[in-house]
């Protein structure tokens, strides 16, 4: 146990204090955002916006351009999701309910986002000559997974949690390797929370189906 703690602490010895503080704040707000998402609470978006905006800067400093792009996208999609989730309260449309990914259109958008994201991030890495380790290639795939997951969350599709679980598990060793121990820990917590959220959303979806 001590060796694990020493491993994480040693990674941060050369980091500036402000960068460590940014990462800790981003982790706390990121976990809070997932907890809010699990409860279908609209606070998922303001907390998520601050967290992802901080990560855009952090990941740029660590040359993880794919995941940096993911977090920039998260920030924009959080604004979109905030609006979509707020529309029923504004009286613009009926309440958005949890549903499955069951239409050709939704599947096409999801797969299209995944492939388009991989293509764009590949161009970014190639431009910066940043394919220097296995972590960069993993980052490429995870970026595609998370782009699709964020879209599905904004539309309240239950499959978003399956993608989060897969992407979170893959991200843990990547961030350990890159020296972002707090972030690796965050993704371990995210994995557990995403599993719990999937169970909770499935329960709510089934209840909504019975009431219809």
C-alpha distance (Angstrom), angle and dihedral (degrees) to the residues before:
residue distance angle dihedral
X1 . . .
X2 3.81 . .
X3 3.80 90.6 .
X4 3.81 90.6 54.0
X5 3.82 91.5 50.2
X6 3.81 91.1 47.0
X7 3.81 89.5 50.0
X8 3.80 92.2 56.2
X9 3.81 94.9 42.2
X10 3.81 94.1 48.2
X11 3.80 90.3 56.4
X12 3.79 91.2 63.2
X13 3.81 99.8 48.0
X14 3.80 93.5 95.7
X15 3.82 96.7 39.5
X16 3.83 121.7 103.1
X17 3.80 113.5 -109.7
X18 3.79 94.0 -120.0
X19 3.82 91.0 57.1
X20 3.81 91.4 51.1
X21 3.81 89.9 49.1
X22 3.82 91.2 49.6
X23 3.79 91.1 51.7
X24 3.82 93.7 48.7
X25 3.82 91.9 48.8
X26 3.81 90.9 46.9
X27 3.82 91.0 49.8
X28 3.82 93.7 49.8
X29 3.80 93.1 47.7
X30 3.81 91.3 42.7
X31 3.80 91.8 55.7
X32 3.81 90.2 45.0
X33 3.80 89.0 52.0
X34 3.81 92.6 54.1
X35 3.80 90.7 48.2
X36 3.80 89.7 52.6
X37 3.82 90.1 47.6
X38 3.80 90.4 52.3
X39 3.81 88.6 56.5
X40 3.83 93.6 44.0
X41 3.80 86.5 -117.6
X42 3.80 115.9 158.0
X43 3.82 90.1 -136.7
X44 3.80 84.8 82.2
X45 3.80 86.1 86.5
X46 3.85 106.7 49.7
X47 3.81 91.5 44.2
X48 3.78 90.3 44.9
X49 3.80 93.5 49.8
X50 3.81 93.0 56.4
X51 3.81 92.7 44.2
X52 3.79 95.3 48.8
X53 3.80 93.5 43.7
X54 3.81 89.1 56.2
X55 3.80 90.4 48.2
X56 3.80 91.8 53.1
X57 3.78 87.7 64.4
X58 3.81 95.9 39.6
X59 3.80 94.3 49.8
X60 3.79 91.8 46.1
X61 3.81 88.0 57.1
X62 3.83 89.6 52.0
X63 3.83 94.8 45.5
X64 3.82 93.4 -119.5
X65 3.78 91.7 141.0
X66 3.78 96.5 166.9
X67 3.78 94.5 55.2
X68 3.80 89.6 39.6
X69 3.79 87.2 58.5
X70 3.81 89.6 47.7
X71 3.78 91.1 56.0
X72 3.80 92.7 46.4
X73 3.80 86.5 52.0
X74 3.83 90.0 46.8
X75 3.79 89.3 55.4
X76 3.80 92.5 52.0
X77 3.82 93.8 41.4
X78 3.81 90.2 48.6
X79 3.79 88.7 58.7
X80 3.82 88.7 49.1
X81 3.81 92.8 45.4
X82 3.79 91.2 47.0
X83 3.80 88.5 56.0
X84 3.83 94.5 44.9
X85 3.81 93.2 48.3
X86 3.82 90.4 46.0
X87 3.83 96.6 51.1
X88 3.85 95.1 85.8
X89 3.82 89.9 52.3
X90 3.79 89.4 49.8
X91 3.80 89.5 52.6
X92 3.80 94.2 -116.4
X93 3.81 98.4 120.8
X94 3.84 143.7 -10.0
X95 3.80 118.6 -72.5
X96 3.81 113.6 -72.9
X97 3.81 106.4 -118.6
X98 3.79 131.3 -160.0
X99 3.80 110.4 -96.0
X100 3.79 140.2 164.4
X101 3.78 126.6 -99.5
X102 3.80 94.4 -103.4
X103 3.80 108.8 139.8
X104 3.80 129.0 84.9
X105 3.80 89.3 -130.1
X106 3.82 93.7 55.9
X107 3.81 92.1 44.8
X108 3.80 90.5 49.1
X109 3.82 92.4 50.8
X110 3.80 92.1 46.9
X111 3.81 95.5 49.1
X112 3.79 91.0 40.0
X113 3.81 91.2 54.1
X114 3.81 90.5 49.8
X115 3.82 94.3 51.2
X116 3.81 95.1 39.8
X117 3.79 90.8 50.1
X118 3.80 93.2 51.3
X119 3.80 89.7 49.4
X120 3.82 94.1 49.7
X121 3.81 94.7 44.4
X122 3.82 90.6 48.0
X123 3.80 88.6 56.2
X124 3.82 90.8 48.7
X125 3.81 93.2 50.4
X126 3.80 91.1 45.5
X127 3.81 91.7 49.7
X128 3.81 91.7 52.5
X129 3.83 92.2 38.6
X130 3.80 85.8 -126.2
X131 3.83 102.1 147.1
X132 3.80 92.6 110.2
X133 3.82 104.1 132.2
X134 3.79 143.9 12.1
X135 3.82 88.9 -93.6
X136 3.80 90.5 68.2
X137 3.81 92.1 55.0
X138 3.81 91.0 46.3
X139 3.79 88.7 49.1
X140 3.80 88.0 55.3
X141 3.81 93.9 57.3
X142 3.81 94.8 39.9
X143 3.79 89.6 52.2
X144 3.81 90.2 58.2
X145 3.80 91.9 47.2
X146 3.79 93.7 50.0
X147 3.80 94.4 45.4
X148 3.80 89.3 56.8
X149 3.81 92.7 43.2
X150 3.79 93.0 53.7
X151 3.80 91.6 51.2
X152 3.81 90.9 50.5
X153 3.82 91.7 48.5
X154 3.80 91.7 53.4
X155 3.82 87.8 53.4
X156 3.86 91.7 44.1
X157 3.81 93.8 -119.9
X158 3.79 109.9 162.2
X159 3.82 92.2 -140.3
X160 3.81 88.6 72.3
X161 3.80 88.1 82.4
X162 3.80 93.0 54.7
X163 3.80 89.8 55.4
X164 3.81 91.7 46.0
X165 3.82 90.5 52.1
X166 3.82 92.8 51.0
X167 3.80 93.5 44.6
X168 3.81 93.8 45.2
X169 3.80 93.3 51.9
X170 3.81 91.3 49.9
X171 3.82 91.6 47.2
X172 3.82 96.6 57.3
X173 3.84 98.2 74.7
X174 3.81 91.3 37.3
X175 3.80 93.1 59.7
X176 3.80 92.6 42.0
X177 3.80 87.9 55.2
X178 3.82 91.8 47.6
X179 3.81 92.3 51.7
X180 3.81 97.9 -111.3
X181 3.79 97.3 126.4
X182 3.81 96.8 164.4
X183 3.79 89.6 52.6
X184 3.82 91.6 48.7
X185 3.80 88.0 52.8
X186 3.80 89.2 49.0
X187 3.80 91.3 55.4
X188 3.82 90.5 49.4
X189 3.81 88.1 54.7
X190 3.81 89.5 44.0
X191 3.81 89.8 56.1
X192 3.79 92.6 55.7
X193 3.80 92.8 43.5
X194 3.81 92.4 47.7
X195 3.81 90.9 53.8
X196 3.81 90.1 49.7
X197 3.80 90.9 46.1
X198 3.80 92.3 51.3
X199 3.81 90.1 53.8
X200 3.81 91.3 46.7
X201 3.82 94.5 47.5
X202 3.80 91.9 47.2
X203 3.81 89.6 52.6
X204 3.82 91.3 50.1
X205 3.80 91.9 45.6
X206 3.79 91.4 52.8
X207 3.82 90.7 48.0
X208 3.80 90.8 51.2
X209 3.83 89.6 49.9
X210 3.81 92.0 52.8
X211 3.81 91.2 50.2
X212 3.81 93.7 52.7
